[in-house]
């Protein structure tokens, strides 16, 4: 039972790194001896130092004969720092409890093998489901070559994201909007389509939460027909802006001049090939993407089976059939062809209803 308790603490620490440590996983570590926490750590911004390194430094000599609780298998490869598995052995820990394994080919069981070969007792699988949920982005990038994609939609009760004239500010209330900023902060990247960038002139930053690390802002714009003098262009040198495109070199050069990073994708049906687009993000180290639409991008992600989590904020109003639909055309003819999502939970957010859906 105590293993469960201490791993819960390690998991809570690891979550502090979400959105801040890519391409590395957000790991938590707690060093415990005789029921006392002697060291704790989580992956630092940018991915270094690792959670184990920080916890061991805090514990010092107290780590000898202690138990280390780690949310992901300790690394076994030499990079900018020595392997964490070797650091745990050198510190003299007697026991290591691991929530889940690391599928990275450079680790994949080797970290556990190093510990066992040194006579360290190893326990695995404690709170594994929670750990895998926290590491979903890292795991998807390593095993599938894509990031974990969360699609967020905000709509009226009848599924409209704007009036017929395009007015959308604000359908949902201030509590929902504040929650969205917190959600952005836990992701590596915030993504929208070119239509949303043109219509809303969004900033796509985390605001109202103090001086925070900002996610990468990603815009899917096949021809890069976006206003250079909009909020995104004006802030491209202060906050990372990545543009996925299939545009002419002159347009690309103009955006690179204002500070944007331009990644060439591949044309698809009605825009960019979204599978290729998210694959490009994964290749650049992105593990968790928070997509905020609009309707065409939402439809494309759903149609291509790229949505891992769907979050829908419904406000208590109706805009009618003339309003703009939450999700664009999907080309569906038979209900049996539609993949189903599973309801994970609902929540009242300041009078709005948030429903969370995951892959069935």
C-alpha positions in Angstrom: 0.0 0.0 0.0 2.9 2.4 0.8 4.3 1.8 -2.7 1.0 3.0 -4.2 1.1 6.1 -2.0 4.6 7.1 -2.8 4.1 6.5 -6.5 1.1 8.7 -6.5 3.4 11.5 -5.2 5.9 10.8 -7.9 3.2 11.0 -10.6 2.0 14.3 -9.3 5.6 15.6 -9.5 6.1 14.3 -13.0 3.0 16.1 -14.2 4.6 19.4 -13.4 6.8 18.9 -16.5 4.0 18.4 -19.0 4.4 20.8 -21.9 7.8 21.9 -20.7 10.2 19.0 -21.3 9.7 17.8 -24.8 11.1 15.7 -26.5 11.8 14.0 -23.2 9.1 12.4 -21.0 7.8 14.2 -18.0 9.0 12.0 -15.2 8.7 12.2 -11.4 10.9 10.6 -8.7 10.7 10.3 -5.0 13.5 8.9 -2.7 12.0 7.4 0.5 13.6 5.7 3.5 11.9 4.6 6.8 8.7 6.4 5.7 10.4 9.8 5.1 10.8 11.6 1.8 14.5 12.4 1.5 14.5 13.7 -2.1 12.1 14.5 -4.8 12.4 15.7 -8.4 10.8 16.0 -11.8 12.2 16.5 -15.3 13.4 20.1 -15.6 12.4 22.5 -18.4 13.9 21.4 -21.7 14.4 17.9 -20.5 17.5 18.2 -18.3 18.3 17.4 -15.6 16.2 14.2 -15.2 13.9 13.6 -12.3 16.2 10.9 -10.7 19.2 13.2 -10.9 17.4 16.0 -9.0 15.9 13.6 -6.4 19.3 11.9 -5.7 21.0 15.3 -5.4 18.5 16.3 -2.8 18.7 13.1 -0.9 22.5 13.0 -0.8 23.9 10.2 1.4 20.3 9.5 2.6 19.7 7.7 -0.7 21.7 4.7 0.5 19.5 1.7 1.4 16.5 3.9 0.3 13.7 3.2 -2.1 13.3 5.3 -5.3 9.9 5.7 -6.9 10.2 6.6 -10.6 7.2 7.0 -12.9 9.1 5.8 -16.0 11.9 3.2 -16.4 15.2 5.0 -15.7 17.2 5.7 -18.8 20.1 3.4 -19.7 21.9 5.4 -22.5 24.7 8.0 -22.3 23.7 11.4 -23.6 24.4 14.8 -22.2 24.1 13.1 -18.8 25.0 9.6 -17.5 22.3 7.0 -17.4 19.9 7.4 -14.5 19.9 3.7 -13.9 23.6 3.9 -13.2 23.2 7.0 -11.0 20.7 5.1 -8.8 23.1 2.2 -8.5 26.0 4.5 -7.6 23.8 6.3 -5.0 23.3 2.9 -3.2 19.5 2.7 -3.4 18.3 -0.7 -2.2 15.0 -0.8 -4.1 13.5 0.9 -7.2 9.8 1.0 -7.9 8.9 1.8 -11.5 5.4 2.7 -12.8 5.9 1.7 -16.4 8.6 0.7 -18.9 10.2 3.0 -21.5 9.8 1.7 -25.1 12.7 3.9 -26.4 15.0 1.4 -28.1 17.9 2.9 -26.1 16.2 1.9 -22.9 13.4 -0.8 -23.4 14.3 -2.9 -20.4 18.0 -2.1 -20.2 17.5 0.3 -17.4 15.8 -2.3 -15.3 18.5 -4.8 -16.2 21.3 -2.5 -15.0 19.5 -2.2 -11.6 18.9 -5.9 -11.2 22.5 -6.8 -12.2 23.7 -4.5 -9.4 21.6 -6.3 -6.9 18.9 -3.6 -6.6 15.4 -4.9 -6.0 13.1 -3.8 -8.8 9.3 -3.6 -8.6 7.3 -2.6 -11.7 3.7 -1.8 -12.7 2.7 0.3 -9.7 0.0 2.8 -10.8 0.9 1.8 -14.4 -2.3 2.9 -16.0 -1.9 6.5 -14.6 1.7 6.6 -15.7 0.9 5.5 -19.2 -1.9 8.2 -19.4 0.6 10.8 -18.3 3.2 9.5 -20.8 0.7 9.1 -23.7 2.4 11.7 -25.8 5.9 10.4 -25.3 4.8 6.8 -25.9 2.9 7.7 -29.1 5.9 9.5 -30.4 8.3 6.7 -29.7 6.1 3.8 -30.8 3.9 5.4 -33.6 5.9 8.4 -34.8 3.2 10.8 -34.0 2.2 13.1 -31.0 -0.8 12.6 -28.8 -3.5 14.9 -30.2 -6.2 16.5 -28.1 -8.9 18.3 -30.0 -10.7 21.0 -28.1 -14.0 22.5 -29.3 -16.2 25.2 -27.8 -19.7 25.4 -29.1 -23.4 26.2 -28.4 -25.8 23.5 -27.3 -26.6 22.9 -31.0 -23.0 22.5 -32.0 -22.2 25.9 -33.5 -18.9 27.6 -33.0 -19.9 31.0 -34.5 -22.9 33.0 -35.8 -23.6 33.1 -39.5 -21.5 36.3 -39.7 -18.6 34.6 -37.9 -18.9 36.1 -34.4 -17.6 33.7 -31.8 -16.3 35.8 -28.9 -17.5 34.6 -26.5 -19.7 31.6 -26.7 -18.3 29.9 -23.6 -17.8 31.7 -20.2 -14.7 33.1 -18.5 -14.2 29.9 -16.4 -14.0 27.8 -19.5 -11.6 30.1 -21.2 -9.3 30.1 -18.1 -9.4 26.3 -18.1 -8.3 26.3 -21.8 -5.2 28.4 -20.9 -4.3 25.8 -18.2 -4.8 23.0 -20.8 -2.5 24.9 -23.3 0.2 25.0 -20.6 0.2 21.2 -20.3 0.9 20.7 -24.0 4.0 21.1 -26.1 2.2 22.8 -29.0 -1.1 24.6 -29.6 -2.4 24.1 -33.2 -5.1 25.8 -35.4 -5.9 25.8 -39.1 -5.3 28.7 -41.4 -9.0 29.6 -41.4 -9.0 30.1 -37.7 -5.8 32.2 -37.8 -7.3 34.5 -40.5 -10.7 34.8 -38.9 -9.8 35.2 -35.2 -6.2 36.7 -35.4 -5.4 34.6 -32.3 -2.3 34.9 -30.1 -2.4 31.2 -29.0 -0.4 31.9 -25.9 -0.9 30.9 -22.2 -2.2 33.9 -20.4 -3.5 34.7 -16.9 -1.2 32.2 -15.3 1.9 34.3 -14.4 5.2 34.1 -16.3 4.9 30.6 -17.9 6.8 28.6 -20.4 4.9 29.0 -23.7 3.9 26.1 -26.0 4.9 26.2 -29.7 2.2 27.8 -31.8 1.4 25.7 -34.9 -0.7 26.9 -37.8 -1.7 24.5 -40.7 -1.8 26.8 -43.7 -1.1 25.2 -47.1 -0.4 28.4 -49.0 0.6 30.5 -46.0 -2.1 33.0 -46.9 -2.0 34.6 -43.4 -1.5 38.2 -42.4 2.1 39.0 -41.7 1.0 41.9 -39.5 -1.4 39.8 -37.4 -0.7 38.9 -33.8 1.1 35.7 -34.8 3.4 37.4 -37.2 4.1 40.3 -34.8 5.1 37.9 -31.9 6.9 35.2 -33.9 10.3 36.3 -32.5 9.1 36.2 -28.9 7.0 33.0 -28.9 7.8 30.1 -31.2 5.6 30.0 -34.3 5.7 27.0 -36.6 3.9 27.1 -39.9 3.1 23.8 -41.7 2.7 24.6 -45.4 3.1 23.7 -49.1 3.7 27.2 -50.2 5.8 29.2 -52.7 9.4 30.0 -51.7 8.8 33.7 -51.7 6.0 33.4 -49.2 8.0 31.1 -47.0 10.9 33.6 -47.0 8.6 36.4 -45.9 7.4 34.4 -42.9 10.9 33.3 -42.0 12.0 36.9 -42.0 9.5 37.8 -39.2 10.8 34.9 -37.1 8.5 31.9 -38.0 9.8 28.4 -38.6 8.3 27.0 -41.7 8.0 23.2 -42.1 7.0 21.9 -45.5 4.2 19.4 -45.4 2.3 17.6 -48.2 -0.9 18.6 -49.9 -3.9 16.6 -49.1 -7.6 16.6 -49.8 -8.7 20.3 -49.3 -5.6 21.3 -47.5 -2.5 19.6 -46.0 -2.2 15.9 -45.4 -2.8 15.9 -41.6 -1.1 12.6 -41.0 2.1 13.9 -42.5 1.7 17.2 -40.6 1.5 15.6 -37.2 4.3 13.2 -38.2 6.5 16.3 -38.9 5.7 17.6 -35.4 6.7 14.3 -33.9 10.0 14.3 -35.8 10.7 17.7 -34.3 10.2 16.3 -30.8 6.6 17.4 -30.2 4.8 14.8 -28.0 1.5 16.5 -27.0 -0.6 18.7 -29.4 -3.6 20.8 -28.3 -5.7 21.5 -31.3 -8.2 24.4 -31.2 -9.8 24.0 -34.6 -11.6 25.2 -36.5 -14.3 23.1 -38.1 -12.3 21.9 -41.1 -9.2 20.9 -39.2 -11.5 19.2 -36.6 -13.2 17.2 -39.3 -9.9 16.3 -41.0 -8.3 15.0 -37.7 -11.4 13.0 -36.9 -11.8 11.6 -40.4 -8.1 10.5 -40.4 -8.3 8.9 -37.0 -5.8 11.3 -35.5 -7.7 12.4 -32.4 -6.7 10.7 -29.2 -8.8 12.9 -26.9 -11.8 15.2 -27.7 -12.8 17.9 -25.3 -16.0 19.8 -25.9 -17.2 22.8 -24.0 -20.9 23.4 -24.5 -22.4 26.7 -23.5 -26.1 27.2 -22.6 -27.2 28.9 -25.8 -28.3 28.0 -29.3 -27.3 29.7 -32.5 -29.5 27.8 -35.0 -28.9 26.1 -38.2 -27.4 29.2 -39.9 -24.5 29.2 -37.4 -21.2 27.8 -38.3 -20.8 24.1 -37.5 -18.5 22.8 -34.8 -17.2 20.1 -37.2 -16.9 20.4 -41.0 -18.0 17.8 -43.5 -16.9 14.3 -42.9 -18.2 12.6 -46.1 -20.1 10.0 -44.0 -22.7 7.8 -45.7 -23.1 4.9 -43.4 -23.3 5.1 -39.6 -21.5 1.7 -39.3 -18.4 3.3 -40.8 -18.0 5.9 -38.1 -15.5 5.2 -35.3 -16.9 5.7 -31.9 -15.4 7.6 -29.0 -15.9 6.7 -25.3 -17.2 9.2 -22.8 -14.5 9.6 -20.1 -16.2 12.2 -18.0 -18.2 15.4 -17.7 -17.7 18.6 -15.6 -19.6 21.8 -14.9 -17.2 24.7 -15.7 -18.8 27.9 -14.6 -22.1 27.0 -16.1 -20.7 25.5 -19.3 -20.5 21.7 -19.7 -17.2 20.0 -20.5 -17.4 16.5 -21.9 -14.2 14.5 -22.4 -14.1 11.7 -24.9 -11.3 9.2 -25.8 -10.7 6.5 -28.3 -13.1 3.6 -27.8 
